[in-house]
Amino acid sequence: MAKILLLQSYLDVPNRVAEGMIYLFSEKLGLSKGFSYKTIERGYDRESVDEILDMVFNLTNEPVRELERVFSVDGSGTPTSVKLNYNADRQRQNKKHSKSAAKDDTAEVAKDDWPQSTYEKHDYVYKEAVIGVKYKLFAGWKSTTDRTIGETSMFPEVFAHAIENHPNMEKMLGDGIFATIPIC
C-alpha cells in the first residue's frame, strides 16, 4: 500500500489511475496482488502504512539535515470535493469575523478553527506544514479532517516534527497567525 501511495503521489494521479498503476508496475514494485481504488483511498487509514510513510518522510530530510536553516510554516485546507473551495470559504469566514469585530471593540483574535462548509462531514483535509526555504522539503507536517483543530493548535506538533528532522533550525517564517503570543 505504501509503495502505491508513494507512486501515486510522485506521478500526481487520482486513485483510479493509481489502481491501474498496480497492474503496470506490480513486478517492479514487488506486488503479488492488486486492489481497488477504494482500498487506495483508505490507505492512509492504516497505522502500518503511516509508519512507513513517516519513515520515508524522515529519510527524505537526511541529506539536507545540516544544510537547511530557514523554514516557513503555514496551514491550509484541501477540499474533499470539487464543489468546495477552501480559499472562498476562508474569505467568507474572515468577512464574518471582521463584521463581528467591528461591532465589538473587545473582540479576540480570530478563532483557532478552519472554515466550515455545510456540504459533508469531512469537507476538507486541513493541514499544516513546515518547509525548508532553500531545499523546499517538508520538515514537519500534520493533517486532519477535524475542523475544530486549527493552525495554532497543530503548530507545536508540527514544529516538534521539524526540529526532530532539523535540530539546527535558525529561523521560522510564518504569517500573522504564527506571531500570536501562544505560538511565540
Backbone as a printed PyTorch tensor [residue, N CA C, xyz], in Angstrom:
tensor([[[  0.8280,  -1.1860,   0.0000],
         [  0.0000,   0.0000,   0.0000],
         [  0.8790,   1.2590,   0.0000]],

        [[  1.9090,   1.2730,   0.8240],
         [  2.7890,   2.4470,   0.9010],
         [  3.4720,   2.6970,  -0.4450]],

        [[  3.8700,   1.6330,  -1.1140],
         [  4.5190,   1.7790,  -2.4210],
         [  3.5750,   2.4480,  -3.4180]],

        [[  2.3340,   2.0150,  -3.4400],
         [  1.3600,   2.5850,  -4.3770],
         [  1.0610,   4.0400,  -4.0130]],

        [[  0.9260,   4.3350,  -2.7330],
         [  0.6560,   5.7170,  -2.3200],
         [  1.8180,   6.6400,  -2.6970]],

        [[  3.0460,   6.1510,  -2.5610],
         [  4.2080,   6.9530,  -2.9610],
         [  4.2440,   7.1370,  -4.4780]],

        [[  3.9600,   6.0770,  -5.2200],
         [  3.9220,   6.1780,  -6.6780],
         [  2.8130,   7.1300,  -7.1140]],

        [[  1.6580,   7.0100,  -6.4960],
         [  0.5320,   7.8840,  -6.8040],
         [  0.9040,   9.3420,  -6.5590]],

        [[  1.5510,   9.6170,  -5.4560],
         [  1.9640,  10.9720,  -5.1330],
         [  3.0180,  11.4750,  -6.1120]],

        [[  3.9910,  10.6330,  -6.4290],
         [  5.0610,  11.0130,  -7.3490],
         [  4.5170,  11.3540,  -8.7380]],

        [[  3.5910,  10.5420,  -9.2160],
         [  3.0270,  10.7510, -10.5480],
         [  1.8480,  11.7220, -10.5360]],

        [[  1.3850,  12.0970,  -9.3360],
         [  0.2700,  13.0340,  -9.1710],
         [ -0.9670,  12.5610,  -9.9380]],

        [[ -1.4030,  11.3430,  -9.6130],
         [ -2.5640,  10.7580, -10.2810],
         [ -3.6450,  10.4320,  -9.2530]],

        [[ -4.9110,  10.4060,  -9.6780],
         [ -6.0050,  10.0560,  -8.7700],
         [ -6.0240,   8.5560,  -8.4490]],

        [[ -6.8890,   8.1700,  -7.5230],
         [ -6.9660,   6.7840,  -7.0500],
         [ -7.2490,   5.7710,  -8.1580]],

        [[ -8.1460,   6.1010,  -9.0600],
         [ -8.4930,   5.1400, -10.1260],
         [ -7.3020,   4.9040, -11.0560]],

        [[ -6.5490,   5.9470, -11.3460],
         [ -5.3570,   5.7810, -12.1870],
         [ -4.3030,   4.9860, -11.4230]],

        [[ -4.1750,   5.2720, -10.1190],
         [ -3.2160,   4.5330,  -9.2880],
         [ -3.5490,   3.0390,  -9.2750]],

        [[ -4.8400,   2.7010,  -9.3060],
         [ -5.2390,   1.2890,  -9.3730],
         [ -4.6590,   0.6430, -10.6280]],

        [[ -4.7020,   1.3480, -11.7460],
         [ -4.1180,   0.8330, -12.9830],
         [ -2.6070,   0.7020, -12.8920]],

        [[ -1.9770,   1.5850, -12.1170],
         [ -0.5210,   1.5390, -11.9300],
         [ -0.0930,   0.2490, -11.2270]],

        [[ -0.9750,  -0.2900, -10.4090],
         [ -0.6740,  -1.5480,  -9.7170],
         [ -0.3670,  -2.6300, -10.7430]],

        [[ -1.1950,  -2.7160, -11.7630],
         [ -1.0130,  -3.7530, -12.7860],
         [  0.2000,  -3.4460, -13.6660]],

        [[  0.4090,  -2.1840, -13.9450],
         [  1.5170,  -1.7780, -14.7990],
         [  2.8810,  -1.9730, -14.1220]],

        [[  2.9480,  -1.6520, -12.8180],
         [  4.2230,  -1.6810, -12.1060],
         [  4.3210,  -2.7780, -11.0450]],

        [[  3.3890,  -3.7280, -11.0310],
         [  3.3750,  -4.7390,  -9.9650],
         [  4.6860,  -5.4990,  -9.8530]],

        [[  5.2830,  -5.8740, -10.9860],
         [  6.5400,  -6.6200, -10.9470],
         [  7.6680,  -5.7680, -10.3620]],

        [[  7.7880,  -4.5230, -10.8080],
         [  8.8450,  -3.6240, -10.3230],
         [  8.6540,  -3.2690,  -8.8460]],

        [[  7.4000,  -3.1820,  -8.4210],
         [  7.1020,  -2.8280,  -7.0270],
         [  7.0600,  -4.0440,  -6.1080]],

        [[  7.1670,  -5.2290,  -6.6750],
         [  7.1330,  -6.4410,  -5.8690],
         [  5.7540,  -6.7270,  -5.2920]],

        [[  4.7140,  -6.4050,  -6.0530],
         [  3.3390,  -6.6430,  -5.6000],
         [  2.8290,  -7.9600,  -6.1640]],

        [[  2.2590,  -8.7830,  -5.2990],
         [  1.7670, -10.0830,  -5.7430],
         [  0.2740, -10.0700,  -6.0710]],

        [[ -0.4500,  -9.0360,  -5.6400],
         [ -1.8790,  -8.9620,  -5.9520],
         [ -2.2940,  -7.5080,  -6.0990]],

        [[ -3.3960,  -7.3160,  -6.7940],
         [ -3.9320,  -5.9780,  -6.9930],
         [ -4.9860,  -5.6430,  -5.9510]],

        [[ -5.4080,  -4.4130,  -5.9170],
         [ -6.5040,  -3.9960,  -5.0480],
         [ -7.1870,  -2.7920,  -5.6710]],

        [[ -8.3680,  -2.4870,  -5.1960],
         [ -9.2020,  -1.4750,  -5.8310],
         [ -8.7820,  -0.0500,  -5.4520]],

        [[ -9.3110,   0.8990,  -6.2160],
         [ -9.0500,   2.3090,  -5.9350],
         [ -9.6190,   2.7100,  -4.5710]],

        [[-10.6710,   2.0350,  -4.1180],
         [-11.2440,   2.3120,  -2.7940],
         [-10.2590,   1.9010,  -1.6910]],

        [[ -9.5370,   0.8210,  -1.9050],
         [ -8.5140,   0.3930,  -0.9430],
         [ -7.4020,   1.4320,  -0.8980]],

        [[ -7.0270,   1.9570,  -2.0580],
         [ -6.0100,   3.0200,  -2.1170],
         [ -6.5110,   4.2540,  -1.3660]],

        [[ -7.7760,   4.5780,  -1.5690],
         [ -8.3910,   5.7360,  -0.9010],
         [ -8.2840,   5.6260,   0.6180]],

        [[ -8.4270,   4.4120,   1.1310],
         [ -8.3670,   4.1900,   2.5780],
         [ -6.9580,   3.8440,   3.0720]],

        [[ -5.9770,   3.9070,   2.1750],
         [ -4.6150,   3.5050,   2.5060],
         [ -4.0000,   4.2570,   3.6670]],

        [[ -4.2980,   5.5370,   3.7760],
         [ -3.7230,   6.3470,   4.8570],
         [ -4.3520,   6.0440,   6.2180]],

        [[ -5.4000,   5.2730,   6.2360],
         [ -6.0530,   4.9140,   7.4970],
         [ -5.3490,   3.7600,   8.2090]],

        [[ -4.3700,   3.1800,   7.5910],
         [ -3.6580,   2.0390,   8.1760],
         [ -2.4360,   2.5310,   8.9390]],

        [[ -2.3380,   2.1210,  10.1780],
         [ -1.2310,   2.5470,  11.0320],
         [  0.1200,   2.1190,  10.4720]],

        [[  0.2100,   0.9040,   9.9570],
         [  1.4870,   0.4150,   9.4180],
         [  1.9250,   1.2340,   8.2050]],

        [[  0.9790,   1.6380,   7.3690],
         [  1.3000,   2.4630,   6.2000],
         [  1.7890,   3.8310,   6.6650]],

        [[  1.1180,   4.4060,   7.6580],
         [  1.5430,   5.7060,   8.1950],
         [  2.9570,   5.6410,   8.7560]],

        [[  3.2920,   4.5480,   9.4290],
         [  4.6470,   4.3980,   9.9780],
         [  5.6880,   4.3610,   8.8620]],

        [[  5.3960,   3.6360,   7.7990],
         [  6.3180,   3.5590,   6.6670],
         [  6.4750,   4.9300,   6.0170]],

        [[  5.3620,   5.6130,   5.7860],
         [  5.4250,   6.9300,   5.1550],
         [  6.1470,   7.9430,   6.0410]],

        [[  5.9730,   7.8490,   7.3630],
         [  6.7160,   8.7300,   8.2790],
         [  8.2120,   8.4600,   8.1850]],

        [[  8.5810,   7.1990,   8.0740],
         [  9.9980,   6.8540,   7.9530],
         [ 10.5730,   7.4070,   6.6420]],

        [[  9.8380,   7.2620,   5.5530],
         [ 10.2670,   7.8030,   4.2580],
         [ 10.3920,   9.3200,   4.3580]],

        [[  9.4310,   9.9460,   5.0150],
         [  9.4480,  11.4010,   5.2140],
         [ 10.7220,  11.8280,   5.9410]],

        [[ 11.0470,  11.1530,   7.0290],
         [ 12.2460,  11.4980,   7.7970],
         [ 13.5200,  11.2250,   7.0010]],

        [[ 13.5660,  10.1210,   6.2680],
         [ 14.7440,   9.8010,   5.4600],
         [ 14.9610,  10.8210,   4.3390]],

        [[ 13.8740,  11.3750,   3.8300],
         [ 13.9710,  12.3780,   2.7730],
         [ 14.7200,  13.6200,   3.2620]],

        [[ 14.6090,  13.9180,   4.5510],
         [ 15.2630,  15.1010,   5.1120],
         [ 16.7290,  14.8780,   5.4480]],

        [[ 17.1680,  13.6410,   5.5420],
         [ 18.5550,  13.3270,   5.9270],
         [ 19.6140,  14.0750,   5.1120]],

        [[ 19.5440,  14.0880,   3.7740],
         [ 20.6200,  14.7200,   3.0010],
         [ 20.8130,  16.2190,   3.2650]],

        [[ 19.7490,  16.9050,   3.6970],
         [ 19.8600,  18.3560,   3.9210],
         [ 19.7820,  18.7230,   5.4000]],

        [[ 19.8680,  17.7400,   6.2600],
         [ 19.7020,  17.9530,   7.7030],
         [ 20.5920,  19.0700,   8.2510]],

        [[ 21.8400,  19.0970,   7.8940],
         [ 22.7710,  20.1120,   8.3970],
         [ 22.8280,  21.3490,   7.4980]],

        [[ 22.1870,  21.2980,   6.3400],
         [ 22.2900,  22.3920,   5.3710],
         [ 21.1270,  23.3720,   5.4290]],

        [[ 19.9470,  22.8970,   5.7720],
         [ 18.7460,  23.7470,   5.8090],
         [ 18.6540,  24.4270,   7.1660]],

        [[ 18.5160,  25.7500,   7.1900],
         [ 18.4780,  26.5170,   8.4420],
         [ 17.2270,  27.3910,   8.5850]],

        [[ 16.6310,  27.7890,   7.4710],
         [ 15.4800,  28.6950,   7.4910],
         [ 14.2590,  27.9430,   6.9730]],

        [[ 13.1460,  28.0670,   7.7090],
         [ 11.9370,  27.3210,   7.3850],
         [ 10.7260,  28.2470,   7.3630]],

        [[  9.6920,  27.8130,   6.6960],
         [  8.4430,  28.5580,   6.6140],
         [  7.3130,  27.6420,   7.0640]],

        [[  6.3370,  28.2070,   7.7540],
         [  5.2050,  27.4240,   8.2470],
         [  3.9050,  28.0550,   7.7650]],

        [[  2.9350,  27.2060,   7.4250],
         [  1.6120,  27.6980,   7.0670],
         [  0.6280,  26.5430,   7.1170]],

        [[ -0.6300,  26.8870,   7.1870],
         [ -1.7010,  25.9050,   7.1850],
         [ -2.6510,  26.1920,   6.0430]],

        [[ -3.3800,  25.1720,   5.6370],
         [ -4.3330,  25.3280,   4.5480],
         [ -5.3310,  24.1800,   4.6070]],

        [[ -6.2060,  24.1330,   3.6320],
         [ -7.1620,  23.0510,   3.5390],
         [ -7.3370,  22.6300,   2.1000]],

        [[ -7.5180,  21.3420,   1.9040],
         [ -7.7590,  20.8020,   0.5750],
         [ -9.1590,  20.2120,   0.5650]],

        [[-10.0060,  20.6710,  -0.3490],
         [-11.3740,  20.1520,  -0.3680],
         [-11.4040,  18.6740,  -0.7400]],

        [[-12.3550,  17.9690,  -0.1430],
         [-12.5460,  16.5600,  -0.4770],
         [-13.5300,  16.4120,  -1.6350]],

        [[-13.9940,  17.5450,  -2.1480],
         [-14.9240,  17.5480,  -3.2710],
         [-14.5880,  18.7200,  -4.1770]],

        [[-14.8130,  18.5600,  -5.4620],
         [-14.5780,  19.6650,  -6.3870],
         [-15.6180,  20.7700,  -6.2140]],

        [[-16.6660,  20.5140,  -5.4340],
         [-17.6960,  21.5140,  -5.1930],
         [-17.2680,  22.5410,  -4.1520]],

        [[-16.1590,  22.2800,  -3.4560],
         [-15.7100,  23.1530,  -2.3830],
         [-14.4690,  23.9310,  -2.7880]],

        [[-14.3020,  25.1110,  -2.2090],
         [-13.1140,  25.9100,  -2.4410],
         [-12.6570,  26.4860,  -1.1130]],

        [[-11.5140,  26.0430,  -0.6230],
         [-11.0010,  26.4400,   0.6790],
         [-10.8210,  27.9580,   0.7730]],

        [[-10.2140,  28.5500,  -0.2220],
         [ -9.9350,  29.9760,  -0.1810],
         [-11.2310,  30.7880,  -0.0910]],

        [[-12.2430,  30.4000,  -0.8700],
         [-13.5200,  31.1200,  -0.8300],
         [-14.1850,  30.9770,   0.5440]],

        [[-14.1720,  29.7630,   1.1150],
         [-14.7560,  29.5600,   2.4360],
         [-13.9830,  30.3370,   3.5040]],

        [[-12.6570,  30.3810,   3.3850],
         [-11.8230,  31.1060,   4.3540],
         [-12.1160,  32.6060,   4.2770]],

        [[-12.2900,  33.1400,   3.0670],
         [-12.6210,  34.5580,   2.9110],
         [-13.9810,  34.8720,   3.5210]],

        [[-14.9620,  33.9880,   3.3140],
         [-16.2880,  34.1780,   3.9360],
         [-16.1550,  34.1810,   5.4570]],

        [[-15.3480,  33.2550,   5.9990],
         [-15.1470,  33.1720,   7.4380],
         [-14.5050,  34.4600,   7.9590]],

        [[-13.4880,  34.9510,   7.2810],
         [-12.8010,  36.1710,   7.7080],
         [-13.7110,  37.3900,   7.5990]],

        [[-14.5700,  37.4150,   6.5820],
         [-15.5080,  38.5290,   6.4120],
         [-16.4890,  38.5650,   7.5870]],

        [[-17.0080,  37.3920,   7.9750],
         [-17.9070,  37.3150,   9.1300],
         [-17.2020,  37.7830,  10.3920]],

        [[-15.9400,  37.3620,  10.5630],
         [-15.1800,  37.7440,  11.7600],
         [-14.9390,  39.2470,  11.7960]],

        [[-14.5910,  39.8490,  10.6570],
         [-14.3070,  41.2820,  10.6570],
         [-15.5710,  42.0920,  10.9160]],

        [[-16.7390,  41.6130,  10.4560],
         [-18.0000,  42.3000,  10.7480],
         [-18.3190,  42.2460,  12.2370]],

        [[-18.1290,  41.0780,  12.8570],
         [-18.4170,  40.9610,  14.2870],
         [-17.3900,  41.7300,  15.1060]],

        [[-16.1390,  41.8100,  14.6490],
         [-15.0920,  42.5540,  15.3640],
         [-15.3790,  44.0460,  15.2990]],

        [[-15.9500,  44.5210,  14.1750],
         [-16.2690,  45.9410,  14.0390],
         [-17.3670,  46.3510,  15.0230]],

        [[-18.2820,  45.4190,  15.3230],
         [-19.3630,  45.7020,  16.2640],
         [-18.8770,  45.6790,  17.7070]],

        [[-17.8360,  44.9120,  17.9920],
         [-17.3650,  44.7100,  19.3580],
         [-15.8850,  45.0650,  19.4520]],

        [[-15.5650,  46.1670,  20.1060],
         [-14.1730,  46.6100,  20.2110],
         [-13.3080,  45.6440,  21.0050]],

        [[-13.9010,  44.7970,  21.8210],
         [-13.1290,  43.8700,  22.6570],
         [-12.9940,  42.4990,  22.0100]],

        [[-13.2340,  42.4160,  20.7060],
         [-13.1840,  41.1140,  20.0120],
         [-11.7940,  40.5120,  20.0990]],

        [[-11.7460,  39.2160,  20.2840],
         [-10.4890,  38.4630,  20.3600],
         [ -9.9130,  38.2820,  18.9610]],

        [[ -8.6800,  37.8000,  18.8920],
         [ -8.0710,  37.4140,  17.6230],
         [ -8.9100,  36.2850,  17.0460]],

        [[ -8.8910,  36.1150,  15.7200],
         [ -9.7100,  35.0920,  15.0480],
         [ -9.6320,  33.7490,  15.7590]],

        [[-10.7810,  33.0730,  15.8440],
         [-10.8310,  31.7670,  16.4940],
         [ -9.8840,  30.7950,  15.8120]],

        [[ -9.4040,  29.8440,  16.5970],
         [ -8.4690,  28.8400,  16.0900],
         [ -9.2520,  27.6880,  15.4870]],

        [[ -9.9150,  27.9450,  14.3610],
         [-10.6110,  26.8770,  13.6650],
         [-10.5590,  27.1240,  12.1690]],

        [[-10.9780,  26.1280,  11.4270],
         [-10.9190,  26.1780,   9.9780],
         [-12.2870,  26.5690,   9.4330]],

        [[-12.3470,  27.0030,   8.1790],
         [-13.6550,  27.3130,   7.6050],
         [-14.5180,  26.0580,   7.5450]],

        [[-15.8150,  26.2730,   7.6160],
         [-16.7340,  25.1430,   7.5950],
         [-17.6810,  25.2700,   6.4120]],

        [[-17.9900,  24.1590,   5.8470],
         [-18.9640,  24.1020,   4.7810],
         [-20.0890,  23.2070,   5.2570]],

        [[-21.2620,  23.4010,   4.7410],
         [-22.3850,  22.5370,   5.1070],
         [-22.4770,  21.3440,   4.1660]],

        [[-21.4770,  21.1590,   3.3060],
         [-21.5420,  20.1310,   2.2650],
         [-21.5460,  18.7160,   2.8210]],

        [[-20.5500,  18.3470,   3.6170],
         [-20.4560,  16.9930,   4.1400],
         [-19.6160,  16.9880,   5.4040]],

        [[-19.5910,  15.8540,   6.0710],
         [-18.8800,  15.7480,   7.3420],
         [-17.3940,  16.0680,   7.2130]],

        [[-16.6990,  15.4550,   6.2640],
         [-15.2730,  15.6980,   6.0380],
         [-15.1220,  16.5210,   4.7780]],

        [[-15.4180,  17.8400,   4.8810],
         [-15.3940,  18.6780,   3.7020],
         [-13.9880,  19.0650,   3.2680]],

        [[-13.0470,  19.0870,   4.2100],
         [-11.6640,  19.4270,   3.8800],
         [-10.6970,  18.5230,   4.6350]],

        [[ -9.5150,  18.3630,   4.0690],
         [ -8.3920,  17.8250,   4.8130],
         [ -7.5850,  19.0550,   5.1780]],

        [[ -7.5190,  19.3580,   6.4630],
         [ -6.7900,  20.5240,   6.9530],
         [ -5.3630,  20.0940,   7.2330]],

        [[ -4.4230,  20.9480,   6.8810],
         [ -3.0290,  20.5580,   7.0680],
         [ -2.1800,  21.7590,   7.4360]],

        [[ -1.0940,  21.4530,   8.0990],
         [ -0.1070,  22.4630,   8.4320],
         [  1.2520,  21.8520,   8.1510]],

        [[  2.1510,  22.6730,   7.6120],
         [  3.4640,  22.1540,   7.2460],
         [  4.5530,  23.1760,   7.5220]],

        [[  5.7370,  22.6520,   7.8220],
         [  6.9570,  23.4390,   7.9140],
         [  7.8180,  22.9760,   6.7430]],

        [[  8.2450,  23.9350,   5.9230],
         [  9.0010,  23.6100,   4.7140],
         [ 10.3020,  24.3980,   4.7050]],

        [[ 11.3920,  23.7430,   4.3300],
         [ 12.6790,  24.4060,   4.2070],
         [ 12.6710,  25.3980,   3.0660]],

        [[ 13.2150,  26.5880,   3.3060],
         [ 13.1950,  27.6530,   2.3080],
         [ 14.1820,  27.3740,   1.1710]],

        [[ 15.3270,  26.8060,   1.4770],
         [ 16.3560,  26.5770,   0.4560],
         [ 16.0900,  25.3320,  -0.3910]],

        [[ 15.8560,  24.1940,   0.2540],
         [ 15.7060,  22.9310,  -0.4770],
         [ 14.2600,  22.5290,  -0.7180]],

        [[ 13.3250,  23.2750,  -0.1390],
         [ 11.8810,  23.0820,  -0.3830],
         [ 11.3440,  21.7220,   0.0320]],

        [[ 11.9470,  21.1040,   1.0460],
         [ 11.4520,  19.8290,   1.5470],
         [ 10.5830,  20.0540,   2.7770]],

        [[  9.5330,  19.2690,   2.9060],
         [  8.7190,  19.3140,   4.1170],
         [  9.5800,  18.8300,   5.2790]],

        [[  9.6330,  19.6040,   6.3510],
         [ 10.3970,  19.2140,   7.5390],
         [  9.4690,  18.6840,   8.6280]],

        [[  8.2220,  19.1290,   8.6300],
         [  7.2210,  18.6860,   9.5930],
         [  5.8420,  18.9340,   9.0120]],

        [[  4.8920,  18.1030,   9.3610],
         [  3.5330,  18.2950,   8.8580],
         [  2.5310,  17.5310,   9.7020]],

        [[  1.2890,  17.9300,   9.5780],
         [  0.1790,  17.2360,  10.2280],
         [ -1.0620,  17.5310,   9.3950]],

        [[ -1.9360,  16.5510,   9.2960],
         [ -3.2080,  16.7770,   8.6130],
         [ -4.3280,  16.1670,   9.4420]],

        [[ -5.5240,  16.6890,   9.2450],
         [ -6.6890,  16.2110,   9.9670],
         [ -7.9490,  16.5540,   9.1850]],

        [[ -9.0220,  15.8370,   9.4530],
         [-10.3280,  16.1980,   8.9040],
         [-11.2000,  16.8200,   9.9920]],

        [[-10.6440,  16.9880,  11.1890],
         [-11.3680,  17.5780,  12.3150],
         [-11.3010,  19.0990,  12.2220]],

        [[-12.4140,  19.7230,  11.8530],
         [-12.4270,  21.1660,  11.6360],
         [-12.3040,  21.9740,  12.9170]],

        [[-12.3580,  21.3420,  14.0790],
         [-12.2190,  22.0840,  15.3380],
         [-10.7590,  22.2750,  15.7360]],

        [[ -9.8500,  21.6210,  15.0310],
         [ -8.4220,  21.7560,  15.3170],
         [ -7.8520,  22.7760,  14.3410]],

        [[ -7.3720,  23.8910,  14.8470],
         [ -6.8710,  24.9560,  13.9820],
         [ -5.3600,  24.9810,  13.8650]],

        [[ -4.8810,  25.9810,  13.1070],
         [ -3.4560,  26.0950,  12.8350],
         [ -2.6210,  26.2360,  14.1000]],

        [[ -3.0490,  27.0880,  15.0030],
         [ -2.2340,  27.2940,  16.2090],
         [ -2.2430,  26.0650,  17.1110]],

        [[ -3.2980,  25.2720,  17.0570],
         [ -3.3450,  24.0360,  17.8420],
         [ -2.3990,  22.9770,  17.2950]],

        [[ -2.2400,  22.9420,  15.9830],
         [ -1.3740,  21.9390,  15.3700],
         [  0.0950,  22.3470,  15.3850]],

        [[  0.3710,  23.6370,  15.5550],
         [  1.7380,  24.1270,  15.4380],
         [  2.7480,  23.4230,  16.3430]],

        [[  2.4890,  23.2300,  17.6390],
         [  3.5140,  22.5870,  18.4720],
         [  3.9730,  21.2220,  17.9520]],

        [[  3.0290,  20.3990,  17.5010],
         [  3.3900,  19.0770,  16.9940],
         [  4.1620,  19.1760,  15.6740]],

        [[  3.7340,  20.0670,  14.7970],
         [  4.4000,  20.2450,  13.5100],
         [  5.8090,  20.8090,  13.7250]],

        [[  5.9260,  21.7710,  14.6250],
         [  7.2280,  22.3740,  14.9310],
         [  8.1750,  21.3330,  15.5380]],

        [[  7.6670,  20.5090,  16.4520],
         [  8.4850,  19.4580,  17.0650],
         [  8.9740,  18.4670,  16.0090]],

        [[  8.1020,  18.1370,  15.0560],
         [  8.4750,  17.2300,  13.9620],
         [  9.5890,  17.8570,  13.1240]],

        [[  9.4810,  19.1550,  12.8590],
         [ 10.5060,  19.8540,  12.0710],
         [ 11.8350,  19.8990,  12.8250]],

        [[ 11.7940,  20.1500,  14.1290],
         [ 13.0160,  20.2020,  14.9470],
         [ 13.6690,  18.8180,  14.9950]],

        [[ 12.8530,  17.7760,  15.0310],
         [ 13.3790,  16.4040,  15.0140],
         [ 14.1930,  16.1570,  13.7370]],

        [[ 13.7020,  16.6620,  12.6130],
         [ 14.3900,  16.4990,  11.3340],
         [ 15.5160,  17.5010,  11.1160]],

        [[ 15.4190,  18.6660,  11.7490],
         [ 16.4070,  19.7370,  11.5510],
         [ 16.7070,  20.4230,  12.8880]],

        [[ 17.4850,  19.7760,  13.7450],
         [ 17.7480,  20.3190,  15.0850],
         [ 18.5290,  21.6430,  15.0890]],

        [[ 19.1640,  21.9940,  13.9840],
         [ 19.9290,  23.2470,  13.9210],
         [ 19.1580,  24.3800,  13.2520]],

        [[ 17.8320,  24.3000,  13.2790],
         [ 16.9810,  25.3320,  12.6920],
         [ 17.3210,  26.6880,  13.3050]],

        [[ 17.4200,  27.7150,  12.4590],
         [ 17.7380,  29.0610,  12.9440],
         [ 16.5570,  30.0170,  12.8900]],

        [[ 15.7170,  29.9010,  11.8500],
         [ 14.5970,  30.8260,  11.6820],
         [ 13.3440,  30.0780,  11.2480]],

        [[ 12.1980,  30.6180,  11.7020],
         [ 10.9030,  30.0980,  11.2880],
         [ 10.0950,  31.2840,  10.7790]],

        [[  9.6960,  31.2450,   9.5240],
         [  8.8960,  32.2970,   8.9120],
         [  7.4380,  31.8610,   8.8810]],

        [[  6.5340,  32.8080,   9.0850],
         [  5.1250,  32.4760,   9.0390],
         [  4.2800,  33.7180,   8.9250]],

        [[  3.0050,  33.5550,   8.6310],
         [  2.1250,  34.7120,   8.5370],
         [  1.6980,  35.1670,   9.9310]],

        [[  0.8200,  36.1450,  10.0020],
         [  0.4490,  36.7840,  11.2650],
         [ -0.0760,  35.8700,  12.3500]],

        [[ -0.7700,  34.7950,  11.9740],
         [ -1.3300,  33.8880,  12.9870],
         [ -0.2090,  33.2460,  13.8200]],

        [[  0.9580,  33.0840,  13.2260],
         [  2.0720,  32.4500,  13.9290],
         [  2.8550,  33.4430,  14.7880]],

        [[  2.4320,  34.6950,  14.8090],
         [  3.0780,  35.7040,  15.6590],
         [  2.2730,  35.9250,  16.9520]],

        [[  1.2450,  35.1090,  17.1760],
         [  0.4510,  35.2810,  18.3900],
         [  1.2550,  34.8550,  19.6060]],

        [[  0.8880,  35.3650,  20.7490],
         [  1.6390,  35.0880,  21.9740],
         [  1.7620,  33.5970,  22.2840]],

        [[  0.7070,  32.7790,  22.1720],
         [  0.8880,  31.3510,  22.4640],
         [  1.9170,  30.6770,  21.5720]],

        [[  1.9710,  31.0560,  20.2990],
         [  2.9420,  30.4660,  19.3830],
         [  4.3470,  30.9090,  19.7410]],

        [[  4.5350,  32.2090,  19.9740],
         [  5.8650,  32.7240,  20.3240],
         [  6.3630,  32.0950,  21.6250]]])
